[in-house]
């Protein structure tokens, strides 16, 4: 999303370019004040930026951790048309997880450009950029080159993945299994008297602890690695996550939750380096 430039005492600080406290080694300082942030569902902030700044592009995720309210997405589309800004939806995460295609179709809001990735290639490297013909034609006025023009693996994987997703209606399966995971987390938390908040897409369920979230999230990763799981507080559900696998995972996670419930002083007793927290989402 576009971001807010603020006056700062430290001229080298690039805070608010993407988000506060993001590490900026290797980022050219001339990018400072080139992006303006607005928070999800804050339509008033977006309109003030479009009025006051020379904004050419509004780039945002359709939805992430927060649901749109008061026709937010429809109004974003209206504002970008009014102020002649190009609207780009980043659907690298949300694409093919709620529908066969982009999440924007669920809300009946269509951007000028859209970006797909991740699920599109089922693990193979592929990204797709789609857009209105008038906008995409701008590429004819510049030079594009690549070492991998003839590399076909990503394209073949993408086409085959689309075929499988359409046949199996994978988004239905992963949403159902994601809800099953959410219910499992809720039961484990209640059983072990641990307060958590569960949120996110059903296909990408997440949870956070009410206290010491980053410490406990890191602890879970450490403990689950001992059981041969690469686990955190979020799961990108796939059709390979069957209920049998999920039940085994929940059984082992229960043991970790039991350990957490018995720790009296978490900050003293859990002696691990915590995961870095550099990026803070606006939605």
C-alpha positions in Angstrom: 0.0 0.0 0.0 1.1 3.6 -0.5 2.5 5.1 2.4 2.9 8.2 4.5 6.0 10.4 4.5 6.7 12.1 7.8 9.4 14.5 8.8 12.1 12.8 10.8 15.1 13.9 12.7 17.2 11.1 11.3 17.4 12.0 7.5 18.8 8.5 6.7 15.8 6.8 8.3 13.4 5.2 5.8 10.6 4.6 8.3 7.2 4.8 6.6 8.6 3.9 3.2 7.2 0.4 3.7 6.6 0.1 7.4 8.2 1.3 10.6 11.6 -0.2 11.5 12.1 -2.2 8.3 15.8 -2.9 7.9 17.0 -0.9 4.9 20.6 -2.0 4.1 21.0 -1.7 0.3 17.9 0.5 -0.2 18.7 3.7 -2.0 17.9 6.7 0.3 16.5 8.6 -2.7 13.4 6.4 -2.3 12.5 8.3 0.8 9.2 10.2 0.5 8.3 8.3 -2.7 5.5 6.2 -1.1 2.6 7.1 1.1 0.9 4.6 3.5 -2.7 4.2 4.2 -4.3 1.6 6.5 -6.8 -0.9 5.3 -10.4 0.4 5.6 -9.1 3.9 6.0 -10.8 5.5 3.0 -10.5 9.0 4.3 -6.7 8.7 4.5 -6.5 7.4 1.0 -8.6 10.1 -0.4 -6.6 12.8 1.3 -3.4 11.4 -0.2 -5.0 11.3 -3.7 -6.0 14.9 -3.3 -2.7 16.2 -1.8 0.0 14.1 -3.4 0.9 13.2 -7.0 -0.2 9.6 -6.7 0.1 7.5 -9.9 -0.5 4.1 -8.5 -2.4 2.6 -5.6 -1.1 -0.9 -4.8 -2.7 -3.1 -2.2 -3.8 -6.5 -1.2 -7.5 -7.2 -1.6 -7.7 -8.7 1.9 -5.3 -10.2 4.4 -6.1 -10.2 8.1 -8.9 -7.7 8.1 -12.2 -7.9 6.3 -13.3 -4.9 4.2 -16.0 -2.8 5.7 -18.5 -0.2 4.4 -17.8 -1.2 0.7 -14.1 -0.3 1.2 -12.9 -2.0 -1.9 -15.7 -0.6 -4.1 -14.9 2.9 -2.8 -11.2 2.4 -3.4 -12.0 1.6 -7.0 -14.2 4.7 -7.3 -11.5 7.0 -5.9 -8.7 5.7 -8.1 -10.9 6.3 -11.2 -11.8 9.8 -9.9 -8.2 10.8 -9.3 -6.9 8.8 -12.4 -4.6 6.5 -10.4 -3.9 3.0 -11.5 -5.2 0.4 -9.1 -3.0 -2.7 -8.7 -4.2 -5.7 -6.6 -1.5 -7.9 -5.1 -3.0 -11.4 -5.1 0.2 -13.3 -4.8 -1.1 -14.7 -1.5 -4.9 -14.5 -1.9 -5.1 -15.8 -5.4 -6.7 -19.2 -5.9 -7.3 -19.6 -2.2 -10.9 -18.4 -1.9 -12.0 -18.7 -5.5 -10.7 -20.0 -8.9 -8.7 -16.9 -9.6 -8.4 -13.7 -7.6 -10.2 -12.8 -4.4 -11.3 -9.5 -6.1 -13.9 -11.5 -8.0 -15.5 -12.5 -4.7 -16.1 -8.8 -4.0 -16.9 -7.9 -7.7 -14.1 -5.3 -7.8 -11.8 -5.2 -10.8 -8.4 -3.5 -10.7 -6.3 -2.1 -13.6 -3.6 -4.6 -12.9 -3.3 -7.8 -10.9 -0.4 -9.9 -9.7 -0.6 -13.7 -9.1 2.1 -16.0 -7.8 2.8 -18.7 -5.2 -0.3 -21.0 -5.5 -0.3 -20.4 -9.3 2.8 -22.6 -9.7 2.3 -25.1 -6.9 5.8 -24.4 -5.6 7.5 -23.8 -9.0 8.7 -20.3 -9.8 6.1 -18.4 -11.7 4.4 -15.0 -11.4 1.7 -13.6 -13.6 0.9 -9.9 -14.2 -2.4 -9.2 -15.8 -3.8 -5.9 -16.8 -6.0 -3.8 -19.0 -4.8 -3.7 -22.6 -4.2 0.1 -22.5 -2.0 -0.1 -19.5 -0.1 -3.3 -20.5 0.7 -1.8 -23.9 3.1 0.6 -22.0 5.6 -2.2 -22.1 6.0 -1.6 -25.8 7.7 1.7 -25.1 10.5 0.2 -23.1 13.0 -2.7 -23.3 12.4 -5.9 -21.5 15.0 -8.7 -21.4 15.6 -11.9 -19.6 18.2 -14.7 -19.4 15.4 -17.2 -19.0 13.1 -16.4 -21.9 13.1 -20.0 -23.0 12.9 -21.6 -19.5 9.5 -23.4 -19.5 9.2 -25.1 -16.1 7.3 -22.3 -14.4 4.9 -21.9 -17.3 4.2 -25.6 -17.6 3.7 -25.9 -13.9 1.4 -22.9 -13.8 -0.8 -24.3 -16.7 -1.0 -27.7 -15.1 -1.7 -26.3 -11.6 -4.6 -24.3 -13.1 -6.0 -27.4 -14.7 -5.8 -29.4 -11.4 -7.3 -26.6 -9.3 -10.2 -26.3 -11.7 -10.8 -30.0 -11.8 -10.5 -30.6 -8.0 -11.9 -27.3 -6.8 -9.0 -27.0 -4.5 -10.1 -23.8 -2.9 -13.1 -25.6 -1.4 -10.9 -28.3 0.2 -8.3 -26.0 1.6 -11.0 -23.7 3.2 -12.7 -26.7 4.8 -9.4 -28.1 6.2 -8.4 -24.6 7.3 -11.5 -24.3 9.4 -10.7 -27.7 10.8 -7.3 -26.4 11.8 -8.8 -23.3 13.4 -11.2 -25.4 15.4 -8.3 -27.6 16.5 -6.3 -24.6 17.7 -9.3 -23.3 19.6 -9.7 -26.6 21.4 -6.0 -26.9 22.3 -6.0 -23.4 23.7 -9.1 -24.0 25.8 -7.7 -27.4 27.0 -4.4 -25.9 28.1 -5.9 -22.6 29.4 -3.9 -20.5 26.9 -5.4 -17.3 25.4 -5.0 -17.0 21.6 -6.7 -15.0 18.9 -7.5 -16.9 15.6 -7.8 -14.9 12.4 -7.0 -14.8 8.7 -8.4 -16.6 5.7 -9.6 -20.1 6.3 -7.1 -21.2 3.7 -4.3 -19.4 5.6 -5.3 -19.7 9.2 -3.3 -17.8 11.8 -3.2 -17.3 15.6 -1.4 -15.1 18.0 -1.0 -15.3 21.8 -2.5 -12.6 23.9 0.9 -12.2 25.7 4.5 -12.8 24.6 3.4 -13.7 21.1 6.7 -13.5 19.3 8.5 -15.4 22.1 5.9 -18.2 22.1 5.7 -18.3 18.3 9.5 -18.8 18.2 9.2 -21.4 20.9 6.6 -23.4 18.9 9.0 -23.4 15.8 11.9 -24.7 18.0 9.8 -27.4 19.6 8.0 -28.5 16.5 11.3 -28.8 14.6 12.3 -31.4 17.1 9.2 -33.4 15.9 10.1 -32.9 12.2 7.6 -30.1 11.6 8.4 -26.7 10.1 5.7 -24.9 12.0 4.8 -21.5 13.2 1.5 -19.7 14.0 0.3 -19.7 10.4 -0.4 -22.5 7.9 -0.7 -22.1 4.2 -3.1 -25.0 3.7 -2.8 -27.2 0.6 -4.7 -30.2 -0.6 -1.8 -32.4 0.7 -2.9 -31.4 4.3 -5.4 -34.2 4.9 -7.3 -34.6 8.1 -5.0 -37.5 9.1 -2.0 -35.2 8.8 -3.7 -32.4 10.5 -4.7 -34.6 13.4 -1.1 -35.8 13.9 0.1 -32.1 13.8 -2.5 -31.1 16.4 -1.5 -34.0 18.6 2.1 -32.9 18.6 1.2 -29.2 18.9 -0.9 -30.1 22.0 2.3 -31.3 23.7 4.0 -27.9 23.0 0.9 -26.1 24.3 1.1 -28.2 27.5 4.7 -27.1 28.0 3.7 -23.5 27.5 0.9 -23.8 30.0 3.4 -25.0 32.7 5.9 -22.2 32.2 5.5 -19.6 35.0 8.0 -17.0 33.8 8.2 -17.2 30.1 10.9 -14.6 29.5 13.2 -16.2 32.0 12.6 -19.8 31.3 12.4 -19.8 27.5 16.0 -19.1 26.5 16.0 -18.8 22.7 16.7 -16.0 20.2 13.3 -14.7 19.1 12.3 -14.4 15.5 13.0 -11.0 14.0 10.1 -8.7 13.6 10.9 -6.3 10.9 7.7 -6.0 8.8 4.4 -4.8 10.1 1.4 -5.2 7.8 -1.2 -2.4 7.4 -4.0 -4.9 7.0 
